[in-house]
Amino acid sequence: MTVLRTVLANSPLSLPLKRGELASPRVQLDFVDVAPVHKAFAPMVRQQAYDLCELAIVTALQAIAYDRPVVLLPAVVASRFQRGCLIASRARGPLAPQELEGKRIGVRSYTQTTGMWVRAHLAEDYGLPIERMHWLTRDGAHVEQYADPDFVEHMSGDKSLPDMLRDGDIDAAILGNDLPQGDEFVPVIADAAARDLAWWQRHGFMPINHMVVAGSETCRSDPDAVREAYQLLLQADRLVPAMAGEPRPTLFGFEQLRQPLRVVIDACMMQGLLPRPLSVDEVFGPAEEILGTLSD
């Protein structure tokens, strides 16, 4: 039996695998606990620290563009609506999206996938040019070859983004899983939920956050194990509750993901997140050689 070191955040998809409710006689997923899961991203793209790893879609595309040793599988394991992730301080008064030009917006990293989606929505909904907003970040890119654009400033110090909002150091902030609860902060896009729903109805998928990659060396040395691991992911996805006509946070398959990937690649190119254009064939080519028609 092949053992694959695996990182997946806890979710309705991953828990049946972690609990052993789904298993294979040919491959064992040896789960490594990394929390928050984004701390696994840099080790994966820089050192192939794991055989199988959840990875933010922006990081995955950057890794491919910079020829890092990962293979992107057609497996979306985390998606969410993004417009509500852009927040401001209630105490400092209302801030409308149209007023963001020239404002200071904090985000953990310019390459953070949630930030990419928020900027894409601001451009799509309000025509806001991202280079005319002042982006302040804490972290650099997981793919070390990438350098932020000139209009991005790296912040020093250890003050959190919510504290910076409270103190007026920034005008707005983008947060993801760490979005504060309560009424101290308010969404900048007041009708975020309605706009998100309309976007989903128009595009047919929920904005992608995380997919799954395999290490290139693992794919070369044991492609059968990667195929079997993908089969386990497919089985786990079938157990995720689904409601007809409702957005689904997971998505599998080459054909199902071709158009969503084009949308993400276009947004990344517009924001200076990729050094060159990528085609879907280039992005999925290595995985198609391994999986064939398995995913479709």
KAZI-V646726 format. One record per residue. N is the residue number from 0. RES is the residue in one letter. SS is DSSP state (a for helix, b for strand, c for the rest). PSI is psi in whole degrees, 0 to 359 (* if undefined). NEAR is the number of other C-alpha atoms within 8 Angstrom. Layout:
BEGIN
N;RES;SS;PSI;NEAR + N;RES;SS;PSI;NEAR
END
This chain:
BEGIN
0;M;c;135;6 + 1;T;b;135;7 + 2;V;b;125;8 + 3;L;b;119;11 + 4;R;b;123;11 + 5;T;b;138;12 + 6;V;b;118;14 + 7;L;c;133;9 + 8;A;c;154;10 + 9;N;c;130;7 + 10;S;c;168;6 + 11;P;a;333;7 + 12;L;a;316;13 + 13;S;a;331;12 + 14;L;a;319;9 + 15;P;a;329;11 + 16;L;a;317;13 + 17;K;a;327;8 + 18;R;c;353;7 + 19;G;c;12;7 + 20;E;c;334;7 + 21;L;c;132;10 + 22;A;c;167;9 + 23;S;c;144;8 + 24;P;c;351;6 + 25;R;c;338;8 + 26;V;b;142;13 + 27;Q;b;128;11 + 28;L;b;109;10 + 29;D;b;98;8 + 30;F;b;132;9 + 31;V;c;127;7 + 32;D;c;113;5 + 33;V;c;117;9 + 34;A;c;130;7 + 35;P;c;157;6 + 36;V;a;335;11 + 37;H;a;344;9 + 38;K;a;347;9 + 39;A;a;346;10 + 40;F;a;310;14 + 41;A;a;312;11 + 42;P;a;327;10 + 43;M;a;311;13 + 44;V;a;340;14 + 45;R;a;322;12 + 46;Q;a;5;7 + 47;Q;c;50;12 + 48;A;c;340;8 + 49;Y;c;161;12 + 50;D;c;324;11 + 51;L;b;132;12 + 52;C;b;137;14 + 53;E;b;141;14 + 54;L;b;138;12 + 55;A;b;143;13 + 56;I;a;322;11 + 57;V;a;316;12 + 58;T;a;319;14 + 59;A;a;316;12 + 60;L;a;321;11 + 61;Q;a;319;12 + 62;A;a;319;13 + 63;I;a;317;12 + 64;A;a;328;11 + 65;Y;c;14;8 + 66;D;c;43;6 + 67;R;c;158;9 + 68;P;c;62;12 + 69;V;b;153;14 + 70;V;b;121;13 + 71;L;b;121;13 + 72;L;b;152;10 + 73;P;b;67;14 + 74;A;b;105;11 + 75;V;b;120;14 + 76;V;b;354;12 + 77;A;b;126;10 + 78;S;b;158;13 + 79;R;c;162;9 + 80;F;c;145;8 + 81;Q;c;337;11 + 82;R;a;327;13 + 83;G;a;355;11 + 84;C;a;352;13 + 85;L;b;114;14 + 86;I;b;161;13 + 87;A;b;169;14 + 88;S;b;127;13 + 89;R;a;322;10 + 90;A;a;336;5 + 91;R;a;7;6 + 92;G;c;164;6 + 93;P;c;148;7 + 94;L;c;115;8 + 95;A;c;152;8 + 96;P;a;323;9 + 97;Q;a;346;7 + 98;E;a;7;7 + 99;L;c;340;9 + 100;E;c;127;9 + 101;G;c;354;7 + 102;K;c;161;11 + 103;R;b;119;11 + 104;I;b;122;13 + 105;G;b;142;13 + 106;V;b;146;15 + 107;R;b;314;10 + 108;S;b;145;11 + 109;Y;c;331;14 + 110;T;c;359;11 + 111;Q;c;134;11 + 112;T;a;321;11 + 113;T;a;318;12 + 114;G;a;320;12 + 115;M;a;314;14 + 116;W;a;318;12 + 117;V;a;315;13 + 118;R;a;320;9 + 119;A;a;319;9 + 120;H;a;321;10 + 121;L;a;321;11 + 122;A;a;318;11 + 123;E;a;317;8 + 124;D;a;325;6 + 125;Y;a;0;9 + 126;G;c;28;7 + 127;L;c;122;10 + 128;P;c;123;8 + 129;I;a;332;8 + 130;E;a;352;6 + 131;R;a;8;9 + 132;M;c;151;13 + 133;H;b;107;12 + 134;W;b;125;12 + 135;L;b;130;12 + 136;T;b;160;14 + 137;R;b;312;10 + 138;D;b;156;8 + 139;G;c;190;11 + 140;A;c;150;12 + 141;H;c;324;9 + 142;V;c;107;11 + 143;E;c;343;8 + 144;Q;c;342;5 + 145;Y;c;139;7 + 146;A;c;137;7 + 147;D;c;152;9 + 148;P;c;166;6 + 149;D;c;334;5 + 150;F;c;10;9 + 151;V;b;132;11 + 152;E;b;133;9 + 153;H;b;127;8 + 154;M;c;145;7 + 155;S;c;173;5 + 156;G;c;171;4 + 157;D;c;17;4 + 158;K;c;136;6 + 159;S;c;162;6 + 160;L;a;317;9 + 161;P;a;321;8 + 162;D;a;323;8 + 163;M;a;324;11 + 164;L;a;316;14 + 165;R;a;320;8 + 166;D;a;356;7 + 167;G;c;15;8 + 168;D;c;330;7 + 169;I;c;159;12 + 170;D;c;331;12 + 171;A;b;164;14 + 172;A;b;152;15 + 173;I;b;121;14 + 174;L;c;151;12 + 175;G;c;254;7 + 176;N;c;341;4 + 177;D;c;21;5 + 178;L;c;125;7 + 179;P;c;147;6 + 180;Q;c;170;4 + 181;G;c;187;5 + 182;D;c;14;6 + 183;E;c;328;7 + 184;F;b;150;10 + 185;V;b;150;9 + 186;P;b;138;11 + 187;V;c;322;13 + 188;I;c;99;10 + 189;A;c;325;5 + 190;D;c;39;6 + 191;A;a;315;10 + 192;A;a;317;8 + 193;A;a;319;7 + 194;R;a;320;9 + 195;D;a;316;11 + 196;L;a;318;8 + 197;A;a;322;8 + 198;W;a;315;8 + 199;W;a;318;11 + 200;Q;a;328;8 + 201;R;a;320;6 + 202;H;a;336;6 + 203;G;c;8;6 + 204;F;c;154;9 + 205;M;c;141;11 + 206;P;c;127;9 + 207;I;b;132;11 + 208;N;b;299;12 + 209;H;b;140;12 + 210;M;b;191;16 + 211;V;b;135;14 + 212;V;b;156;13 + 213;A;b;150;15 + 214;G;b;141;14 + 215;S;a;321;10 + 216;E;a;320;7 + 217;T;a;319;11 + 218;C;a;323;12 + 219;R;a;316;7 + 220;S;a;330;6 + 221;D;c;69;8 + 222;P;a;331;10 + 223;D;a;323;6 + 224;A;a;322;10 + 225;V;a;318;12 + 226;R;a;317;10 + 227;E;a;321;11 + 228;A;a;321;10 + 229;Y;a;322;8 + 230;Q;a;321;8 + 231;L;a;319;12 + 232;L;a;319;11 + 233;L;a;316;9 + 234;Q;a;318;9 + 235;A;a;322;13 + 236;D;a;326;9 + 237;R;a;343;7 + 238;L;c;350;7 + 239;V;c;125;8 + 240;P;c;140;5 + 241;A;c;141;6 + 242;M;c;132;5 + 243;A;c;130;4 + 244;G;c;8;4 + 245;E;c;148;6 + 246;P;c;143;7 + 247;R;c;130;9 + 248;P;c;346;11 + 249;T;c;155;10 + 250;L;b;131;11 + 251;F;b;151;11 + 252;G;c;139;10 + 253;F;a;310;10 + 254;E;a;321;6 + 255;Q;a;335;9 + 256;L;a;356;11 + 257;R;a;309;9 + 258;Q;a;316;7 + 259;P;a;320;9 + 260;L;a;323;9 + 261;R;a;319;10 + 262;V;a;315;8 + 263;V;a;316;8 + 264;I;a;316;11 + 265;D;a;316;8 + 266;A;a;319;11 + 267;C;a;320;12 + 268;M;a;318;12 + 269;M;a;332;7 + 270;Q;c;7;8 + 271;G;c;28;8 + 272;L;c;348;11 + 273;L;c;144;10 + 274;P;c;345;8 + 275;R;c;159;6 + 276;P;c;147;7 + 277;L;c;143;8 + 278;S;c;157;7 + 279;V;a;325;10 + 280;D;a;320;6 + 281;E;a;319;8 + 282;V;a;316;11 + 283;F;a;353;13 + 284;G;a;307;9 + 285;P;a;320;10 + 286;A;a;324;12 + 287;E;a;325;9 + 288;E;a;326;7 + 289;I;a;313;10 + 290;L;a;335;9 + 291;G;c;231;8 + 292;T;c;11;6 + 293;L;c;320;5 + 294;S;c;344;9 + 295;D;c;*;6
END
